């Protein structure tokens, strides 16, 4: 299944970087592409894309999902993310080829379920991408990560301390597990934030991506 969704940029010249947004469950690519103009202020040579997830959301008549949440048992969630990862992999490979870029010019920016898919996929790709930014998410597949990890891109995790959807404890668990597997990880707790992305969190992401792509400070 080929993914597609809204795109933005580059605002200057040919693409030197590719930033892929991965939305949360029940949303679509339009949900995050609005972040692109803000990130383009520090990444003017980046192409941004925000594909719709491969499955229609199975708990509402609108939106998409990377995998179903109808069954919250861990084995069901892990099975779902394992089905989604190859679809995302194929999309990333195709987009990189389109722009003539390598994995070192790729960053993934996920929100909620999109963060879960971004982390799971990036750690298992043959070549490391430049960075992964995850908002309000969690790390799935920890139990098999030691055997399956192939890449260790730098990771930034940002989570609201009032998140009613993904427990805030997921931030610490993910950061600890990533660090234990040799991944350089930064994590930030946003006071008063629920399940979302706020201005300071976006600034953290912009600075992190600028460093990862070595384009100078935000």
Backbone bond lengths (Angstrom), bond angles and torsions (degrees), N, CA, C in turn:
res aa  C-N    CA-C-N  psi(-1)  N-CA   C-N-CA  omega(-1)  CA-C   N-CA-C  phi
1 X - - - 1.465 - - 1.526 109.40 -
2 X 1.319 117.14 123.29 1.459 121.77 179.69 1.522 109.90 -86.20
3 X 1.316 116.58 132.17 1.462 121.79 178.37 1.520 110.12 -87.94
4 X 1.318 115.35 154.16 1.461 120.73 175.13 1.516 108.39 -154.69
5 X 1.329 115.37 162.30 1.452 120.21 -179.99 1.507 110.10 174.65
6 X 1.326 117.19 -176.02 1.471 121.15 -176.29 1.523 112.41 -67.14
7 X 1.329 115.03 153.57 1.459 121.90 -179.57 1.525 109.29 -131.54
8 X 1.333 115.20 162.93 1.466 121.27 178.06 1.523 107.87 -152.69
9 X 1.332 116.04 140.54 1.457 121.39 173.62 1.519 113.64 75.73
10 X 1.343 113.82 -176.35 1.465 128.89 2.43 1.529 112.00 -70.15
11 X 1.317 115.88 152.18 1.458 119.13 178.05 1.518 111.77 -84.33
12 X 1.346 116.30 -13.85 1.466 120.50 176.33 1.520 109.78 -136.14
13 X 1.315 115.80 122.88 1.456 121.66 169.82 1.514 115.06 57.31
14 X 1.330 116.49 -162.47 1.459 120.74 178.70 1.525 111.03 -72.24
15 X 1.313 115.94 161.41 1.467 120.96 -178.11 1.524 111.03 -72.71
16 X 1.327 115.19 126.89 1.462 121.66 172.84 1.528 110.85 -102.77
17 X 1.324 116.08 -21.01 1.465 121.54 178.54 1.528 109.17 -138.13
18 X 1.319 114.93 159.47 1.460 122.16 175.30 1.530 108.17 -127.42
19 X 1.331 116.80 123.45 1.461 122.36 177.36 1.520 107.73 -115.49
20 X 1.325 115.96 122.93 1.464 122.04 -177.02 1.524 109.04 -112.48
21 X 1.323 116.39 120.99 1.463 122.67 176.42 1.526 109.61 -89.47
22 X 1.324 116.50 138.01 1.465 122.37 178.26 1.525 107.91 -123.45
23 X 1.323 115.88 109.91 1.464 122.02 -172.38 1.527 112.41 -76.79
24 X 1.319 114.57 171.05 1.448 121.43 179.27 1.509 112.69 -86.63
25 X 1.329 115.76 173.26 1.455 121.66 -176.75 1.530 110.59 -64.87
26 X 1.323 116.26 137.71 1.453 121.92 178.56 1.511 114.60 83.34
27 X 1.341 117.58 -1.61 1.463 121.88 178.52 1.526 109.29 -105.28
28 X 1.318 116.62 -162.34 1.458 121.50 174.54 1.527 108.41 -151.09
29 X 1.321 115.98 -176.39 1.447 119.65 -175.85 1.516 114.66 -60.35
30 X 1.323 116.86 -27.35 1.463 120.24 179.33 1.524 112.33 -65.63
31 X 1.328 116.70 -19.31 1.459 120.38 -174.56 1.524 112.62 -66.02
32 X 1.338 117.28 -32.39 1.465 120.04 -175.56 1.519 114.52 -114.22
33 X 1.313 118.89 -13.63 1.464 119.09 -175.59 1.525 111.32 -63.56
34 X 1.326 117.22 -21.03 1.461 120.56 176.51 1.518 113.59 -65.27
35 X 1.340 117.39 -14.95 1.461 120.43 175.46 1.521 111.57 -76.42
36 X 1.325 116.92 -21.17 1.464 121.07 -172.97 1.530 113.51 -58.29
37 X 1.341 119.71 -47.08 1.464 118.22 -179.62 1.525 113.49 -58.99
38 X 1.327 116.95 -32.99 1.467 120.26 178.70 1.527 110.72 -69.84
39 X 1.330 116.77 -44.37 1.457 120.17 179.31 1.526 111.25 -70.28
40 X 1.340 116.15 -28.85 1.466 119.86 179.42 1.523 112.42 -66.44
41 X 1.318 116.77 -17.95 1.468 118.74 176.55 1.522 111.26 -63.18
42 X 1.330 116.87 -29.99 1.470 120.47 176.93 1.530 111.76 -107.46
43 X 1.330 116.52 -11.78 1.468 121.55 179.21 1.529 109.29 -127.67
44 X 1.333 117.89 64.80 1.465 119.97 -174.81 1.525 113.72 -66.85
45 X 1.325 117.32 -19.18 1.462 120.59 -179.56 1.527 112.16 -98.70
46 X 1.334 116.70 12.00 1.462 120.28 -179.23 1.524 111.43 -92.71
47 X 1.328 114.82 140.41 1.464 121.53 167.62 1.526 107.20 -93.70
48 X 1.316 115.99 136.94 1.466 121.62 -179.45 1.525 109.22 -117.34
49 X 1.322 116.55 137.72 1.465 119.96 173.47 1.519 108.86 -140.84
50 X 1.314 114.79 151.44 1.460 121.02 -173.67 1.521 108.75 -139.15
51 X 1.332 117.59 80.14 1.466 119.90 -174.14 1.525 113.41 -70.26
52 X 1.317 115.10 148.49 1.457 120.45 168.28 1.520 108.56 -67.95
53 X 1.320 117.39 139.86 1.461 121.48 175.92 1.534 110.03 -61.36
54 X 1.328 118.41 159.77 1.466 120.55 -169.83 1.520 116.21 -74.47
55 X 1.337 118.62 -16.60 1.464 120.37 -176.26 1.524 110.73 -117.84
56 X 1.310 115.92 144.99 1.457 120.39 170.51 1.528 108.75 -67.66
57 X 1.314 115.80 141.48 1.461 120.80 -179.95 1.518 109.25 -62.28
58 X 1.333 116.46 126.12 1.464 120.15 -173.06 1.525 113.90 -91.98
59 X 1.357 117.22 5.58 1.459 119.50 -179.48 1.530 112.28 -120.74
60 X 1.338 116.55 11.91 1.464 122.78 176.91 1.528 108.17 -161.47
61 X 1.333 117.65 160.07 1.474 120.02 -178.43 1.521 114.37 -82.50
62 X 1.334 117.90 17.30 1.456 120.99 -179.31 1.525 108.68 -149.94
63 X 1.310 116.46 163.29 1.450 121.52 175.52 1.521 113.64 84.75
64 X 1.320 114.49 177.51 1.461 122.59 -176.02 1.521 110.31 -131.11
65 X 1.308 115.64 165.13 1.461 121.44 177.01 1.524 109.57 -141.60
66 X 1.324 115.56 147.65 1.468 120.43 173.32 1.519 109.97 -77.92
67 X 1.331 115.81 -32.21 1.462 121.66 174.12 1.518 107.05 -161.29
68 X 1.321 115.82 160.49 1.463 120.73 -174.59 1.526 111.70 -74.39
69 X 1.328 114.49 144.13 1.462 121.83 172.84 1.523 111.37 -109.52
70 X 1.328 116.76 11.26 1.461 120.37 -179.10 1.523 110.81 -62.22
71 X 1.317 116.15 -34.97 1.464 122.25 175.50 1.514 107.29 -113.16
72 X 1.335 117.51 111.25 1.466 121.62 -175.50 1.528 112.91 -87.83
73 X 1.332 118.44 4.51 1.462 119.88 176.62 1.527 109.14 -61.72
74 X 1.327 116.87 141.25 1.460 120.16 -173.24 1.520 112.61 -60.78
75 X 1.332 117.39 -36.44 1.467 117.90 -179.73 1.520 111.30 -67.16
76 X 1.333 117.49 -34.01 1.461 120.96 177.67 1.527 110.52 -69.87
77 X 1.321 117.60 -41.98 1.463 120.82 178.43 1.524 110.84 -63.75
78 X 1.333 116.09 -42.75 1.462 119.54 -179.81 1.521 110.84 -65.70
79 X 1.321 117.18 -39.86 1.463 119.97 177.40 1.527 110.57 -62.22
80 X 1.329 116.03 -39.42 1.457 120.17 179.39 1.509 112.60 -65.27
81 X 1.324 117.35 -43.40 1.461 119.74 -178.25 1.521 110.78 -70.55
82 X 1.328 116.76 -27.98 1.468 119.72 176.44 1.528 111.39 -69.33
83 X 1.310 116.86 -28.45 1.468 119.09 175.33 1.527 111.04 -76.02
84 X 1.314 116.13 -34.50 1.466 120.05 -177.07 1.524 112.60 -74.78
85 X 1.319 117.41 -35.57 1.465 120.91 -173.06 1.526 113.58 -58.04
86 X 1.339 120.38 -45.19 1.473 118.75 179.62 1.523 112.86 -64.80
87 X 1.321 117.53 -30.97 1.462 120.72 177.52 1.520 109.84 -66.62
88 X 1.324 115.97 -44.33 1.460 119.81 177.08 1.525 110.89 -65.52
89 X 1.320 116.78 -42.06 1.461 120.46 178.20 1.525 111.47 -54.92
90 X 1.318 116.37 -46.94 1.467 120.46 -178.89 1.522 110.78 -62.96
91 X 1.330 116.99 -39.36 1.454 120.73 178.21 1.528 110.95 -64.20
92 X 1.330 116.59 -45.00 1.465 120.31 -179.98 1.526 111.01 -62.18
93 X 1.320 116.46 -43.36 1.463 119.82 179.24 1.524 110.90 -61.20
94 X 1.327 116.44 -42.59 1.463 120.45 -178.90 1.522 111.50 -66.55
95 X 1.333 117.15 -42.15 1.462 120.37 -179.61 1.528 111.21 -67.43
96 X 1.309 117.29 -41.13 1.460 119.95 177.66 1.533 110.59 -62.54
97 X 1.322 116.05 -41.70 1.467 119.66 178.79 1.521 110.84 -64.45
98 X 1.315 116.60 -38.28 1.465 120.62 -179.58 1.524 111.38 -60.31
99 X 1.318 115.98 -39.29 1.469 120.04 -178.10 1.532 112.68 -94.18
100 X 1.315 117.10 -2.50 1.450 119.77 -178.78 1.511 113.13 68.35
101 X 1.331 116.51 36.10 1.465 121.70 -176.62 1.521 110.93 -114.54
102 X 1.334 115.95 159.01 1.448 121.72 174.64 1.514 111.52 -102.90
103 X 1.323 115.71 174.20 1.465 119.99 -179.02 1.520 112.63 -60.14
104 X 1.323 117.59 -26.18 1.462 119.64 179.31 1.522 112.59 -71.38
105 X 1.328 116.95 -5.81 1.467 121.71 175.94 1.523 111.72 -108.63
106 X 1.327 117.47 13.61 1.463 123.36 -175.86 1.517 111.19 -110.90
107 X 1.340 116.49 137.37 1.463 122.17 170.23 1.521 108.92 -131.05
108 X 1.320 115.65 142.79 1.463 122.29 175.06 1.523 108.79 -109.82
109 X 1.325 115.95 133.58 1.460 122.00 177.29 1.515 107.79 -124.91
110 X 1.325 116.97 111.05 1.455 120.89 -175.83 1.504 112.75 -113.41
111 X 1.325 114.48 155.96 1.467 121.49 172.43 1.522 108.72 -128.15
112 X 1.337 116.97 127.65 1.451 123.64 174.58 1.537 110.45 57.98
113 X 1.331 119.10 -116.38 1.456 120.56 178.63 1.532 111.13 -61.07
114 X 1.332 116.38 -31.97 1.456 120.11 176.00 1.513 112.51 -62.40
115 X 1.340 117.49 -35.03 1.456 120.92 174.81 1.517 110.84 -64.25
116 X 1.321 116.94 -41.80 1.463 120.84 179.18 1.522 110.99 -59.21
117 X 1.329 116.02 -45.05 1.465 120.92 -179.11 1.532 110.37 -69.58
118 X 1.323 116.92 -39.55 1.462 120.36 179.93 1.524 110.90 -61.00
119 X 1.331 117.06 -47.77 1.452 120.55 -179.39 1.521 111.42 -65.42
120 X 1.308 117.10 -47.37 1.464 121.04 -177.80 1.524 110.40 -58.86
121 X 1.331 116.23 -45.90 1.464 120.54 -175.26 1.515 111.90 -73.40
122 X 1.326 117.56 -46.72 1.461 120.80 -175.23 1.524 112.11 -61.26
123 X 1.325 116.96 -38.63 1.457 120.10 -178.13 1.521 112.66 -70.22
124 X 1.324 116.65 -18.01 1.466 121.22 -176.68 1.525 113.54 -108.66
125 X 1.353 117.63 0.91 1.456 119.31 175.12 1.531 109.93 -73.23
126 X 1.327 114.99 151.17 1.465 120.15 -176.20 1.520 112.05 -62.99
127 X 1.338 116.85 -34.71 1.457 121.42 -179.54 1.530 108.83 -120.80
128 X 1.317 117.78 141.44 1.468 119.89 -178.37 1.520 112.01 -73.15
129 X 1.313 115.69 139.07 1.457 120.00 171.38 1.527 108.57 -80.15
130 X 1.324 116.75 175.84 1.460 120.52 -176.79 1.520 112.36 -72.78
131 X 1.347 116.96 -34.36 1.463 119.47 -175.30 1.522 110.22 -169.29
132 X 1.327 113.79 155.39 1.464 121.84 170.03 1.525 107.31 -128.63
133 X 1.326 115.78 129.07 1.469 121.83 173.96 1.522 107.62 -115.23
134 X 1.320 116.33 126.27 1.458 120.11 -178.60 1.517 111.47 -125.18
135 X 1.329 115.47 121.14 1.458 121.65 175.59 1.534 109.10 -102.68
136 X 1.338 116.37 132.98 1.467 122.87 167.98 1.519 113.56 52.04
137 X 1.335 116.60 42.97 1.455 119.93 -175.78 1.503 113.59 -122.19
138 X 1.324 114.66 -158.34 1.460 122.09 -179.20 1.523 108.31 -155.56
139 X 1.320 115.53 163.81 1.460 121.82 178.98 1.518 108.80 -104.08
140 X 1.335 116.14 116.24 1.459 121.78 175.74 1.525 109.67 -102.07
141 X 1.329 116.13 158.78 1.454 120.83 177.68 1.509 114.28 78.28
142 X 1.336 116.97 22.34 1.465 120.27 -177.68 1.524 110.95 -62.22
143 X 1.324 116.60 -35.91 1.465 120.46 -173.71 1.529 112.89 -65.26
144 X 1.320 118.34 -22.17 1.470 120.93 179.67 1.527 112.14 -113.44
145 X 1.320 117.17 6.23 1.458 120.01 -173.19 1.526 112.07 -64.98
146 X 1.310 117.70 -39.72 1.462 119.79 -178.35 1.521 111.43 -58.46
147 X 1.336 116.87 -37.64 1.457 121.02 -178.84 1.524 112.48 -82.12
148 X 1.341 117.64 -22.89 1.458 120.70 -170.61 1.524 115.11 -108.70
149 X 1.318 117.86 -14.72 1.460 119.18 -174.96 1.531 110.62 -65.61
150 X 1.313 115.20 131.43 1.465 121.85 178.49 1.527 111.75 -120.54
151 X 1.310 116.91 -25.71 1.466 121.73 -175.15 1.520 109.67 -134.19
152 X 1.315 114.41 150.46 1.465 120.13 -179.05 1.528 110.38 -131.99
153 X 1.322 117.24 68.52 1.461 119.40 177.23 1.523 110.38 -70.73
154 X 1.324 117.93 152.65 1.461 119.37 174.77 1.531 110.39 -64.44
155 X 1.320 115.92 142.23 1.462 122.27 -174.37 1.521 110.25 -126.25
156 X 1.330 115.01 136.58 1.462 122.34 170.60 1.519 108.09 -116.22
157 X 1.326 116.51 126.80 1.461 122.10 177.18 1.530 109.17 -117.72
158 X 1.336 115.74 132.26 1.463 122.04 179.26 1.518 108.10 -130.83
159 X 1.324 117.04 132.65 1.470 120.72 -174.65 1.523 109.66 -145.79
160 X 1.319 117.17 138.78 1.450 121.61 175.80 1.516 111.92 -78.20
161 X 1.324 116.65 139.94 1.460 118.58 -178.11 1.524 112.97 -79.25
162 X 1.350 116.51 -2.88 1.461 120.55 176.59 1.534 110.64 -115.60
163 X 1.325 117.17 24.50 1.475 121.32 -177.24 1.525 110.30 -67.13
164 X 1.360 118.01 117.79 1.454 120.36 179.42 1.532 113.15 -91.61
165 X 1.326 117.60 -1.44 1.461 121.47 -174.43 1.526 111.58 -104.75
166 X 1.319 116.62 -57.84 1.465 121.95 175.51 1.523 107.13 -106.47
167 X 1.319 118.27 115.92 1.472 120.42 -174.81 1.522 112.15 -54.14
168 X 1.322 115.54 139.83 1.454 120.70 -177.20 1.528 111.50 -61.17
169 X 1.340 117.18 -23.88 1.457 119.96 178.66 1.522 112.23 -62.25
170 X 1.350 116.43 -22.03 1.458 119.87 179.25 1.520 112.13 -61.10
171 X 1.335 116.59 -28.34 1.464 120.47 179.53 1.527 110.70 -62.99
172 X 1.314 116.94 -53.11 1.455 121.14 -179.18 1.513 112.68 -63.92
173 X 1.335 116.18 -40.80 1.464 119.92 179.19 1.527 110.96 -61.57
174 X 1.341 116.13 -44.83 1.465 119.90 -179.41 1.519 110.76 -65.37
175 X 1.317 117.14 -46.18 1.455 120.76 -178.60 1.526 111.19 -60.37
176 X 1.324 116.54 -43.10 1.463 120.21 -179.10 1.526 111.22 -65.91
177 X 1.322 116.62 -43.28 1.463 120.06 -178.92 1.520 111.27 -66.29
178 X 1.327 117.06 -41.53 1.457 120.21 178.53 1.526 110.58 -62.76
179 X 1.317 116.70 -47.14 1.459 120.41 179.69 1.529 111.39 -60.65
180 X 1.335 116.49 -38.59 1.460 120.79 179.99 1.523 112.09 -64.84
181 X 1.341 116.13 -22.69 1.464 120.56 179.58 1.529 111.76 -102.75
182 X 1.325 116.87 18.98 1.448 121.22 172.55 1.510 115.25 80.86
183 X 1.330 117.70 17.76 1.460 121.57 179.51 1.528 108.91 -93.91
184 X 1.320 116.86 130.13 1.466 120.79 175.11 1.517 108.57 -73.91
185 X 1.313 117.42 116.87 1.464 121.18 -173.34 1.521 110.67 -131.63
186 X 1.328 115.32 136.01 1.458 123.10 170.05 1.524 106.97 -112.28
187 X 1.319 117.20 140.77 1.465 118.60 177.13 1.523 109.67 -139.07
188 X 1.319 113.79 141.90 1.462 121.00 -175.62 1.528 109.37 -134.86
189 X 1.313 115.03 133.66 1.464 122.13 175.05 1.519 108.10 -100.04
190 X 1.338 116.19 125.88 1.455 120.65 -178.15 1.532 109.51 -97.90
191 X 1.336 117.97 114.24 1.464 121.16 -177.44 1.520 112.33 -66.82
192 X 1.321 115.30 134.29 1.459 121.36 176.09 1.512 115.25 79.05
193 X 1.326 118.25 -0.97 1.467 121.24 -177.16 1.515 111.04 -91.88
194 X 1.322 115.92 136.16 1.449 121.44 174.71 1.522 110.97 -87.06
195 X 1.326 115.77 -138.20 1.462 120.73 -178.58 1.519 108.21 -89.66
196 X 1.334 116.13 87.24 1.455 118.77 -174.94 1.511 111.75 -173.57
197 X 1.319 114.70 -171.29 1.460 123.25 178.81 1.518 107.48 -123.60
198 X 1.330 117.08 125.32 1.459 119.24 179.90 1.532 110.26 -108.70
199 X 1.325 116.07 175.75 1.449 121.36 -177.43 1.518 113.32 -58.64
200 X 1.325 118.40 -50.66 1.462 119.01 178.76 1.521 113.09 -60.12
201 X 1.321 117.28 -35.33 1.459 120.31 177.27 1.509 111.69 -65.24
202 X 1.327 116.31 -38.45 1.461 120.59 178.42 1.530 110.57 -67.45
203 X 1.333 116.78 -36.62 1.469 120.41 176.53 1.529 110.13 -63.75
204 X 1.326 116.68 -42.23 1.461 120.45 176.74 1.530 110.20 -58.55
205 X 1.324 116.01 -43.34 1.466 120.49 -179.62 1.520 111.15 -64.46
206 X 1.328 116.85 -43.62 1.463 120.49 -179.26 1.524 110.72 -61.72
207 X 1.303 117.65 -44.10 1.462 121.27 179.96 1.519 111.35 -66.12
208 X 1.316 115.88 -40.23 1.463 120.94 179.65 1.529 110.95 -63.91
209 X 1.326 116.81 -45.06 1.463 120.49 179.32 1.522 111.44 -66.64
210 X 1.335 116.74 -38.74 1.463 119.71 177.91 1.527 110.90 -60.38
211 X 1.332 116.56 -42.27 1.455 119.97 177.43 1.520 111.36 -66.47
212 X 1.323 116.01 -42.85 1.464 120.08 -177.56 1.521 111.88 -62.70
213 X 1.334 116.07 -37.19 1.460 121.02 179.60 1.520 112.67 -91.18
214 X 1.340 116.11 0.22 1.471 121.72 178.20 1.515 111.85 54.65
215 X 1.345 115.70 47.76 1.460 120.30 179.22 1.529 111.38 -108.13
216 X 1.322 116.88 9.80 1.458 119.35 178.26 1.517 111.11 99.96
217 X 1.319 117.76 166.14 1.470 121.91 -177.68 1.515 112.40 -68.91
218 X 1.339 115.69 149.36 1.467 120.68 176.73 1.522 108.99 -73.51
